[in-house]
Amino acid sequence: MKILVINAGSSSMKYQLIDMENEKVIAKGNCERIGAGGFISHKLATGTKIEYETNFPTHAEAFAEVVDLLTTGEHKVIDDISEISAIGHRGVHGGEKFSKSVLVDDEVMKTIDDLSDLAPLHNPPCLIAMRACRKVFGEKIPMVVVFDTAFHQTMPPKAYTYPIPYEYYEKYRLRRYGFHGTSHRYVSHRLGELTGRDDMKVITCHLGNGSSITAIDSGKCIDTSMGLTPLAGLMMGTRCGVIDPSLVSVMSEKSGYNLNKIIDILNKQSGLLGVSGIGSDMRDLHKAEEEGNERAKLAVDMLCYQIKKYIGFYSTALGGLDAVVFTGGIGENDDDVRERVCEGLEFLGIDFDAAKNKGCREEACITKEGSRVSVWVIPTNEELLIARDTRDIVSAL
């Protein structure tokens, strides 16, 4: 079975074609600048990479170009689109309606549309991609949608309810939803495979330009750092994370900016970028630190401190701790951040191994033998999880 995985944004569309017999990626790529020109980057399992500018007025043209690359020319990987058994979509916000992955039909698409007010930047592109899929592939190829929010639907009310007038939840469903659920589910499941245990109390740290931390008990999420939107929780590349809500009105009063402008600043000009004044890329910040830049050092110190706080916070919520997992671009590749986070957590039972951690960029345990709490680096693979869910749902039809 071959499955095409789609991750659509408002002006982009990432894709992977995966052979589920061996779970290997046959080809992958990204269509960019949809609606404003067009550029495609396409890579084969052999390492061959194809890049060129083209014209993508809509996602439908992007899909058609992907199909053409997959099925024609000297670099084709399949003979016909009929070899694609199903399409798996990444859905960002499923609200309270979806606690698991589902087969896409008209009712599901309508519900995703109805939830767009909760995720105006994410749900509409997902719908556009689904409609474009139908236009190019027809309705014979089944589609499945895997929601980032679904994994977090096991949170209890005490974790997801905001301490605001309850009518805002009753009328508008304003609550904590959480994001990156596909990543948190993948790495926690993979940890279970590596340890042979499914009863662990685990804290998973998805750290990248967007970051979130999740508390997981026996495979179920009990709390997560992001909230109604991905702005909540940790400071991130350009997002502020949790702040005093009154800062919004004070910043508006002091600057003269309206609410929309302030929210834009909190999303796009804050976090590591806002504090350092340099950028959001950790490699640039580490280099600046080494050169004596105090604001760069402050930004990295703040990030590590906040991650450390969440680990302590969630250890209490879990009533104990068996393992911590680092994943995402920073979590998988930044050994300095991992060491700075784990330093001082010996009281939790973490016996960190700096030698194992140094230079680690792959799946590994980075604590010493006999450490009561193990710390792991586990690269995430959201696309593979989407493909697995798609396969399981389609195979049951």
N, C-alpha and C positions, 0 to 999 in steps of 0.2 A: 504493500500500500504506500502510495506517495501522497503527501499532504503539503499543500501550499499554505504557509503561515503569513498573515498580513497584519502589519502594525501601522495604521494610517494616522497621519496628522493632518492639520488643516491644509498644508502645502507640501506634504511629503508622504511617502509610502514605502516603508521598509518591508522586505519580503524574504522568505526562505522556503526552498523546496526541500523537503526532508523525506528520505526513504525510511519508512518505519520498520522495515525488516532488520536493519542494522542501526537505525536511528542516526544515520549520517546525513549531513547537509550536502545535497547535490549541487545547489547553486543558491546564492543569496545576493541581495543588493538593496539599493535605495533609489527611489525616484524623488527628485527634489525640485523645488521651484514650480510646483504644480499651480497653474493659473497665472503664472508670471514668467513664462519662458519654459524651461525644462532642462533637467540634467539627470542622467542616469549613471549609476556605478553598479556594475554587475560582476560578480566573482564566482568562479567555478571551483569545485573541490580540488581540481588539479593545480590551483593557484593562479590560473589565467584570470586577468582582470581587464574588463572592458569599460571604458568611460567615454561619454560623449554628450554634447548638448543636443537637444531636440525640442519638440513642442508638445507640452502637456496642458491643453486648455482646462481639462478636468481629470479626475481620477480614472475615468473610463479609458482615456487615451494612454494613461500610464499603465493600466492593466494590459491593454492591447500590446504595448511595447514589451512588457515583461513576457507575455505569452509568445511573442515573436522571437525573443531571445532564447526562450527555453526550448522552442520547437523547430526553429529554422537556422540555417547557416552552418558554418563549419564548427561552431562552438555549441550547437544544440545538445541538450541533455536528455530530452524525450522526443518521441516522434510525433505525438499528438496530445492535445489537452485531455483527451479521454483517459490518459494514463494517470491523471491527477484524480484521486478518489474523493477528496474533500478539501475544503478550505477552512482554516481556523483563523478567527479574528481576535485580536486583542481589544477587549472592551474596557474602558477605564472605570466608568461609574454605572453600577447596576442597582444602586440604592438599596432599599430593603426588599426589592422584588426578586432579586437573584442571589441565592446563596450558593449556587454551583453553576458550572458551565452548562449551556443549553443549546439545543438545535435552533437555528435561526428560521423563523417563519414571520409572516406579516404581523402577528400579534407581538412577537418579541421586538421587532423593529419599531412598532408603535410605542411600546413601553420604553425603549431606549430613547426615542424622541421625546416622550413625556418627561423623562428624567434629565433632559438637556439643561434645564435651569440649574441643576446641581453641578453640572460640568459643562458649561457653555463652550469651553475651548477643546473638549475632548469627545463628547458624544456625537456632535454633528459630523465630524470627519469620519467617525466609525460608520455612521449610517451612509454617508456618501460612498465609502469604500464598499459597503455591502451592496448598494444599488449598482455601483459600477461593476462589481463581480457578476451580478445577475445579467447585466447588459452584455458582458463579454463572454461569460461561461454558460449563460442560460440557467434555468432553474433545476436542471437535472443533477448538477453537482451539489451535494449537501454542504451547508455552511454551519459552523459552530462558533459561538462567541464565548470567550473566557474572560471574566471580569476581574479587574484588579481589586475591587472591593469585596468580592465574594468570600475570600478566605477569612476576612475580618468579621463576617456576620455571626460568628460564634461568641463575640464579645457580649458580656452580660450588660444589662441596662446601667448598672452602676459605673461601668467603664465608658459607655458610649453616650450617655445623657449629659447635656450641658446644663450647668446650674443657672439657667435663665428661665423666665416664665414658661411653664410646661406647655402652654398653648402653642408656642412656636414649634414645638416638636409635633404636637397633635395636628396642627393645621398645615405645616410646611415641611415636616420631617427634617428639621434642622438638628443634627446630631453628629457625633464622630462616626466617620465611615472608614477612614484609613485607605492607604493606597500601597502600591508595590506588592499587593497580596500574592500575585503569581510568583514573584521572586522569593518572598518569604516562605511560601508553600513548597517551592522547589527545593530550596537549600535545607529546610527542616526535614523534608522527606529524605533527601540525600544523606543527611546526618544519621537518620534512622537506619539507612542501608549500611553505612560505614560502621556503625556501632552495634548493630543488631538489636537495637532497642526502640520501642515505640511509646515508651512511658516517660520520656525525659522532660524535664523543665528546662526550656531553651530560650535564649535571647538571641534573635537574629538581627544583625546590623547591616542594612542595605545602605551603603555609603557611596554617593556619587555626586553629580551636580544637584540631583534631588536625593534626599536621604530620609530614611525612616527606620525606626527600631520597633520590633514586635516581641511581645512576651507570648510564648507558646507552651502549653501544658498538654502533654500526650497528644501532640499533633494538632491541637486546636488553639486558635488565637484567643487570648483573654484580654489583651490590650495592645494598642499600637499608637505611635507618636503623632502621625498625621491625623487630621480631623475631618471637618466638613469638606475642606479643600486641601490640596498638597502644600499649602503655605504654613501649616501648623507643625509643631514639633521642634526638631533640631534646626539650628542655623544651617544653611546649605550654600550652594555655589553663589546664588544671587537672591535667595529667599531668606527672610529674617527668622523664620521659625516663631516659637512662642514669645510674645512680648506683652507688656501691659497694654490692654485694649485702649486705654486713654491716650496712649502715644499717638494714635491715629488723629484724634481731634487736636492734640497739642501741635503735632507736626503740621497739620493743616492751618491752624491759627498762626503759627510762626512763619510759615513759608508762603501762605496765601494760596496754596494749591487746593483744589477741590478733592473730594473723597476719591474719585476715580484715579486721579493723579497720584495720591498717596498710596493707594493699593498697588498701583503700577510700580512705584518705588520699592515697596516692600517685597514685591515679587521679582523684580528685575534688576534692582540696583543695591540690594542689601546683602546680608550674609557675608561670605568670605570676600566678595568684591567690595561691598560697602565698607567693611572694617579696614581691609588692607589698602584699598585705593589702587590696587595693582591688577587684580583679576580674580577669577574663580578657579583657575587651574592649580591644583596642589603642587605641581612641579615648579610652577613659577613662584609660588609662595615659599616653598622650601629653599629655592635658590636665593630669594630675597632675604630670607631668614639668615642664611649663611653669610650674606653680605652685610648683616647688621641692621636690616630694616625692622624696626620695632613694631610697626603696625602689621607687618606680615606675620611676625612672631605672635602678636596678640591674636590675630585671626585664627591661626592654627591652634594656639593654646585654648581659645574659646571653644573651638570645635571639639577637641579632645576632651575638654572638661565636661561639655554637655553630653557627649557619648557616655562618659564615665558615670555621670549622674543618672542617666536613663538605665544603665545596667544595674546600679544600686537600687533605683526606684522599682524596676521590674523584678528584681530578685525578691524584694519584699512582697510585691503583688503575687508572685508565683509561690511564695512560701518556701523558697529554696532555689537552688540552681545546680544544673548538671553540666551545661555547656553554653558557650558563647560562639556565635558564628559571624565571621566577617565576610561580606560579599559586596558586589557592585564595583564600579571603577576604582574608587578609593579603597574600599575594604579588601579587594583582591590584590591590589598593587602597591599600596603605600605601607611598607613595613614600619616606617617611623610613626605614623598615626597609630597603628596597632600597638606598638610598644608603649607609646605615651598614654594610650587609653588603659592598658592593662597594668601599668606601673601604679602601685599602691592598692591594688585589688587583691592582695594576698589574703586579706582577712575573709574574703569570700571563698577562698580555697583554690585560687588560681596561682599555680606555680609556673610562671611564664618562662619560656626557653628562648632567649634572645638569639641564640645561634640558629635554631630552627626557623625563627621568624625572619631573620636577615635574608633578604633577596627572595623570599617565598612569593611565587606568583601562581601557584597551582594548588590543587586540593591537598591539604596537609593539616595535621594536628600540630600546633605550635606551643604546646605546654609540655612540661617534663613528664617522664614516666611516673605514674603514681599520683599525679596532680588530681585532687579531689574534683575540681571543675576543669573540664577540658576546653581549650579554645581552638577554633578551627578556621581555616581559610577554605571556603567552598565557592568556586566560581558559579555564578547563577546562569541559568539557561531557561529564560522565560519562553522562548520560542519552542523548545523541546517539550515543555510542559503543555503548552497550547496544542502542539501536535498530538501529544499523548491523549489529552482530553478529547480532542476531535476524533481520533481513531476509536477510542472507547465508545463514544456516543454513536458514531456512524456504524460501527460494527454491530451494535445492538439493534439497529433498525430492521 
